[in-house]
Amino acid sequence: MYMTKARILLAEDDENLGKMLQDYLNAKTFETDLYDNGDTAFKGFCKDAYDLCILDVMMPVKDGFTLAKEIRLIDKVMPVIFLTARSMTDDVIEGFKIGADDYITKPFHMDELLFRIEAILRRVKTPEIPVQQIYTLGKYTFDTQKQLLQSKETYHKLTTKESELLKLLCDNINHVLERNYALKAIWENDNYARSMDVYITKLRKYLKDEPCVEILNVHGKGFKLVIT
């Protein structure tokens, strides 16, 4: 599935290759502006908005590495792919030091470049959903990363299953956590219903000295973590 209407800056001094790449990328629903040297490419970058830059390393007036450094001064997270006819290790290292997202050596298949472009754009255009790691349960703090449930007086090092189950309950505080959903999410099938009941009992035991926190059975549905 192509990244519709993403704008690409293409800097390539080989006229035939540049035009071929531009036509190919435009045919794949990208909007591609072609520049034949680093200087005009930088001026184009300053004038228009782009989602990704494809830069030939060896260009007249201004090379691709210099161009990338100047682009990164303006936009520190702009994705950059370098194109080069050279495969020297030092060039590859230099490219990644500058902050290249990828590096492809000529000659290459058009489809390979396309796949790399799409992978980068999916990554940068998909917002990361923040995952809550710390929960407050009355006097207790639950750290999902450390799998630790603790208060000033005591702490419990949870097993992985205990931690996963408590996190599901925390993500559904004051709402019903359906039994079947929890079984599939943690145990991947519903053959471990008795095991889950054992873990619920353990979690209740850990939280028993905090009266404002309770794990309720919801008949025929599942469980509810209630904080009052």
C-alpha beads as a LAMMPS data file, in Angstrom:
LAMMPS data file: protein, C-alpha beads

228 atoms
227 bonds

1 atom types
1 bond types

-500.0 500.0 xlo xhi
-500.0 500.0 ylo yhi
-500.0 500.0 zlo zhi

Masses

1 110.0

Atoms # bond

1 1 1 0.000 0.000 0.000
2 1 1 1.615 3.268 -1.114
3 1 1 1.959 6.382 0.982
4 1 1 -0.466 8.584 -0.911
5 1 1 0.643 12.125 -1.796
6 1 1 3.807 12.137 0.287
7 1 1 6.192 14.755 -1.092
8 1 1 9.743 13.723 -1.942
9 1 1 12.789 15.869 -2.687
10 1 1 15.023 13.993 -5.125
11 1 1 18.553 15.334 -5.684
12 1 1 20.294 13.445 -8.498
13 1 1 22.740 14.895 -11.034
14 1 1 22.430 11.985 -13.493
15 1 1 19.742 13.368 -15.790
16 1 1 18.532 10.006 -17.091
17 1 1 18.434 8.298 -13.696
18 1 1 16.882 11.329 -12.037
19 1 1 14.065 11.570 -14.570
20 1 1 13.469 7.822 -14.429
21 1 1 13.236 7.892 -10.619
22 1 1 10.952 10.919 -10.663
23 1 1 8.576 9.317 -13.168
24 1 1 8.573 6.040 -11.243
25 1 1 7.853 7.648 -7.862
26 1 1 5.165 9.905 -9.319
27 1 1 3.532 6.816 -10.831
28 1 1 3.443 5.370 -7.298
29 1 1 1.377 8.393 -6.145
30 1 1 4.270 10.379 -4.632
31 1 1 4.823 14.029 -5.537
32 1 1 8.494 14.177 -6.506
33 1 1 10.562 17.291 -7.194
34 1 1 13.848 16.645 -9.009
35 1 1 16.973 18.789 -8.563
36 1 1 20.251 18.223 -10.418
37 1 1 22.668 19.577 -7.811
38 1 1 22.910 20.100 -4.069
39 1 1 22.606 23.864 -4.188
40 1 1 19.306 24.010 -6.087
41 1 1 18.033 21.121 -3.964
42 1 1 18.704 23.068 -0.770
43 1 1 16.929 26.132 -2.151
44 1 1 13.978 23.919 -3.078
45 1 1 13.923 22.414 0.411
46 1 1 13.831 25.864 1.971
47 1 1 10.943 26.899 -0.264
48 1 1 8.652 23.848 -0.091
49 1 1 7.570 21.224 2.448
50 1 1 8.717 17.628 2.000
51 1 1 8.130 14.315 3.752
52 1 1 11.393 12.636 2.697
53 1 1 14.655 13.460 0.876
54 1 1 16.546 11.162 -1.496
55 1 1 20.046 12.524 -2.008
56 1 1 22.778 11.389 -4.382
57 1 1 26.102 11.572 -2.555
58 1 1 28.261 12.690 -5.498
59 1 1 26.723 15.874 -6.942
60 1 1 28.182 19.067 -8.405
61 1 1 28.179 22.383 -6.540
62 1 1 27.213 20.731 -3.260
63 1 1 27.493 17.002 -2.409
64 1 1 24.792 14.958 -0.741
65 1 1 26.476 14.797 2.658
66 1 1 26.809 18.591 2.841
67 1 1 23.234 18.999 1.658
68 1 1 21.973 16.583 4.319
69 1 1 23.819 18.468 7.054
70 1 1 22.221 21.737 5.940
71 1 1 18.773 20.139 5.742
72 1 1 19.178 18.751 9.251
73 1 1 19.985 22.214 10.577
74 1 1 16.499 23.240 9.465
75 1 1 14.634 19.992 10.175
76 1 1 16.337 17.584 12.581
77 1 1 13.934 14.708 11.887
78 1 1 13.585 14.928 8.092
79 1 1 14.008 11.370 6.727
80 1 1 17.001 11.048 4.382
81 1 1 17.992 8.241 2.014
82 1 1 21.410 8.447 0.361
83 1 1 22.049 7.160 -3.163
84 1 1 25.630 6.408 -4.142
85 1 1 27.674 4.528 -6.684
86 1 1 30.287 3.964 -4.007
87 1 1 30.139 1.119 -1.510
88 1 1 33.081 2.099 0.671
89 1 1 32.498 1.412 4.356
90 1 1 33.681 4.914 5.271
91 1 1 30.976 6.453 3.074
92 1 1 28.292 4.343 4.699
93 1 1 29.531 5.288 8.171
94 1 1 29.671 8.968 7.205
95 1 1 26.101 8.810 5.937
96 1 1 24.764 7.308 9.131
97 1 1 26.771 9.728 11.279
98 1 1 24.969 12.552 9.519
99 1 1 21.706 10.843 10.403
100 1 1 20.738 8.905 7.287
101 1 1 17.624 6.782 7.633
102 1 1 18.833 4.495 4.860
103 1 1 21.589 4.098 2.283
104 1 1 21.261 2.401 -1.093
105 1 1 24.077 1.661 -3.544
106 1 1 23.714 1.986 -7.309
107 1 1 22.677 0.070 -9.285
108 1 1 19.481 -0.868 -7.456
109 1 1 15.989 -2.119 -8.241
110 1 1 13.263 0.517 -8.202
111 1 1 11.079 -1.724 -6.047
112 1 1 13.824 -1.941 -3.419
113 1 1 13.946 1.837 -3.153
114 1 1 10.156 1.977 -3.000
115 1 1 10.004 -0.523 -0.134
116 1 1 12.587 1.465 1.805
117 1 1 10.702 4.715 1.254
118 1 1 7.425 3.184 2.399
119 1 1 9.005 1.638 5.500
120 1 1 10.487 4.976 6.560
121 1 1 7.279 6.922 5.913
122 1 1 5.193 4.399 7.835
123 1 1 7.527 4.779 10.781
124 1 1 7.620 8.570 10.843
125 1 1 3.964 9.116 10.012
126 1 1 2.563 6.641 12.536
127 1 1 2.338 8.358 15.912
128 1 1 3.562 6.315 18.813
129 1 1 0.819 5.635 21.307
130 1 1 2.179 6.341 24.775
131 1 1 1.999 3.301 27.010
132 1 1 1.313 3.981 30.669
133 1 1 3.925 2.302 32.845
134 1 1 3.136 3.585 36.349
135 1 1 -0.262 3.269 38.036
136 1 1 -1.408 4.547 41.421
137 1 1 -3.659 2.185 43.342
138 1 1 -4.451 3.898 46.603
139 1 1 -1.250 3.806 48.641
140 1 1 0.317 1.404 46.151
141 1 1 2.354 2.201 43.060
142 1 1 2.378 -0.376 40.291
143 1 1 5.395 -0.267 37.953
144 1 1 4.628 -2.422 34.913
145 1 1 8.212 -2.359 33.629
146 1 1 9.713 -3.564 36.897
147 1 1 6.655 -5.710 37.645
148 1 1 6.627 -4.200 41.110
149 1 1 3.686 -3.353 43.343
150 1 1 4.846 -1.312 46.319
151 1 1 3.878 1.081 49.076
152 1 1 5.931 2.754 51.797
153 1 1 5.469 -0.294 54.018
154 1 1 5.730 -3.205 51.614
155 1 1 6.395 -4.363 48.098
156 1 1 5.520 -7.354 45.953
157 1 1 7.606 -8.529 43.019
158 1 1 4.974 -9.807 40.584
159 1 1 5.302 -12.651 38.149
160 1 1 4.856 -11.823 34.477
161 1 1 1.306 -13.182 34.402
162 1 1 0.381 -11.335 37.607
163 1 1 1.763 -8.124 36.164
164 1 1 -0.014 -8.553 32.816
165 1 1 -3.323 -9.257 34.538
166 1 1 -3.014 -6.315 36.922
167 1 1 -2.132 -4.024 34.017
168 1 1 -5.284 -5.090 32.153
169 1 1 -7.319 -4.371 35.266
170 1 1 -5.628 -0.973 35.651
171 1 1 -6.304 -0.122 32.003
172 1 1 -9.988 -0.797 32.718
173 1 1 -10.275 0.804 36.176
174 1 1 -13.932 0.993 37.276
175 1 1 -14.947 -0.898 34.137
176 1 1 -15.474 -4.596 33.549
177 1 1 -12.499 -6.564 32.281
178 1 1 -14.121 -9.373 30.332
179 1 1 -12.877 -12.804 31.312
180 1 1 -12.547 -14.127 27.764
181 1 1 -10.641 -11.058 26.630
182 1 1 -8.155 -11.374 29.499
183 1 1 -7.669 -15.090 28.854
184 1 1 -6.909 -14.533 25.181
185 1 1 -4.713 -11.497 25.828
186 1 1 -2.552 -13.185 28.465
187 1 1 -2.899 -16.929 27.949
188 1 1 -3.907 -16.810 24.247
189 1 1 -6.861 -19.166 24.757
190 1 1 -9.672 -19.805 27.237
191 1 1 -8.368 -23.077 28.674
192 1 1 -6.733 -21.336 31.630
193 1 1 -9.807 -19.954 33.395
194 1 1 -8.880 -21.613 36.684
195 1 1 -5.342 -20.259 36.459
196 1 1 -6.691 -16.740 36.037
197 1 1 -8.870 -17.168 39.122
198 1 1 -5.755 -18.141 41.069
199 1 1 -3.959 -14.983 39.889
200 1 1 -6.956 -12.819 40.789
201 1 1 -6.853 -14.306 44.284
202 1 1 -3.140 -13.483 44.555
203 1 1 -3.681 -9.883 43.433
204 1 1 -6.463 -9.459 45.986
205 1 1 -4.111 -10.734 48.666
206 1 1 -1.440 -8.200 47.680
207 1 1 -3.946 -5.341 47.819
208 1 1 -5.939 -6.449 50.874
209 1 1 -4.496 -3.795 53.212
210 1 1 -5.658 -0.969 50.915
211 1 1 -9.418 -0.567 51.605
212 1 1 -10.034 1.850 48.746
213 1 1 -8.902 -0.730 46.156
214 1 1 -10.973 -3.811 45.388
215 1 1 -11.154 -6.406 42.629
216 1 1 -14.773 -7.431 42.164
217 1 1 -16.266 -10.447 40.451
218 1 1 -18.837 -9.441 37.845
219 1 1 -21.072 -12.473 37.435
220 1 1 -21.053 -13.928 33.927
221 1 1 -18.683 -11.259 32.626
222 1 1 -15.342 -10.945 34.387
223 1 1 -13.695 -8.674 36.908
224 1 1 -13.616 -5.007 37.838
225 1 1 -10.850 -3.099 39.580
226 1 1 -12.596 -0.464 41.684
227 1 1 -10.867 2.470 43.333
228 1 1 -12.965 4.609 45.674

Bonds

1 1 1 2
2 1 2 3
3 1 3 4
4 1 4 5
5 1 5 6
6 1 6 7
7 1 7 8
8 1 8 9
9 1 9 10
10 1 10 11
11 1 11 12
12 1 12 13
13 1 13 14
14 1 14 15
15 1 15 16
16 1 16 17
17 1 17 18
18 1 18 19
19 1 19 20
20 1 20 21
21 1 21 22
22 1 22 23
23 1 23 24
24 1 24 25
25 1 25 26
26 1 26 27
27 1 27 28
28 1 28 29
29 1 29 30
30 1 30 31
31 1 31 32
32 1 32 33
33 1 33 34
34 1 34 35
35 1 35 36
36 1 36 37
37 1 37 38
38 1 38 39
39 1 39 40
40 1 40 41
41 1 41 42
42 1 42 43
43 1 43 44
44 1 44 45
45 1 45 46
46 1 46 47
47 1 47 48
48 1 48 49
49 1 49 50
50 1 50 51
51 1 51 52
52 1 52 53
53 1 53 54
54 1 54 55
55 1 55 56
56 1 56 57
57 1 57 58
58 1 58 59
59 1 59 60
60 1 60 61
61 1 61 62
62 1 62 63
63 1 63 64
64 1 64 65
65 1 65 66
66 1 66 67
67 1 67 68
68 1 68 69
69 1 69 70
70 1 70 71
71 1 71 72
72 1 72 73
73 1 73 74
74 1 74 75
75 1 75 76
76 1 76 77
77 1 77 78
78 1 78 79
79 1 79 80
80 1 80 81
81 1 81 82
82 1 82 83
83 1 83 84
84 1 84 85
85 1 85 86
86 1 86 87
87 1 87 88
88 1 88 89
89 1 89 90
90 1 90 91
91 1 91 92
92 1 92 93
93 1 93 94
94 1 94 95
95 1 95 96
96 1 96 97
97 1 97 98
98 1 98 99
99 1 99 100
100 1 100 101
101 1 101 102
102 1 102 103
103 1 103 104
104 1 104 105
105 1 105 106
106 1 106 107
107 1 107 108
108 1 108 109
109 1 109 110
110 1 110 111
111 1 111 112
112 1 112 113
113 1 113 114
114 1 114 115
115 1 115 116
116 1 116 117
117 1 117 118
118 1 118 119
119 1 119 120
120 1 120 121
121 1 121 122
122 1 122 123
123 1 123 124
124 1 124 125
125 1 125 126
126 1 126 127
127 1 127 128
128 1 128 129
129 1 129 130
130 1 130 131
131 1 131 132
132 1 132 133
133 1 133 134
134 1 134 135
135 1 135 136
136 1 136 137
137 1 137 138
138 1 138 139
139 1 139 140
140 1 140 141
141 1 141 142
142 1 142 143
143 1 143 144
144 1 144 145
145 1 145 146
146 1 146 147
147 1 147 148
148 1 148 149
149 1 149 150
150 1 150 151
151 1 151 152
152 1 152 153
153 1 153 154
154 1 154 155
155 1 155 156
156 1 156 157
157 1 157 158
158 1 158 159
159 1 159 160
160 1 160 161
161 1 161 162
162 1 162 163
163 1 163 164
164 1 164 165
165 1 165 166
166 1 166 167
167 1 167 168
168 1 168 169
169 1 169 170
170 1 170 171
171 1 171 172
172 1 172 173
173 1 173 174
174 1 174 175
175 1 175 176
176 1 176 177
177 1 177 178
178 1 178 179
179 1 179 180
180 1 180 181
181 1 181 182
182 1 182 183
183 1 183 184
184 1 184 185
185 1 185 186
186 1 186 187
187 1 187 188
188 1 188 189
189 1 189 190
190 1 190 191
191 1 191 192
192 1 192 193
193 1 193 194
194 1 194 195
195 1 195 196
196 1 196 197
197 1 197 198
198 1 198 199
199 1 199 200
200 1 200 201
201 1 201 202
202 1 202 203
203 1 203 204
204 1 204 205
205 1 205 206
206 1 206 207
207 1 207 208
208 1 208 209
209 1 209 210
210 1 210 211
211 1 211 212
212 1 212 213
213 1 213 214
214 1 214 215
215 1 215 216
216 1 216 217
217 1 217 218
218 1 218 219
219 1 219 220
220 1 220 221
221 1 221 222
222 1 222 223
223 1 223 224
224 1 224 225
225 1 225 226
226 1 226 227
227 1 227 228
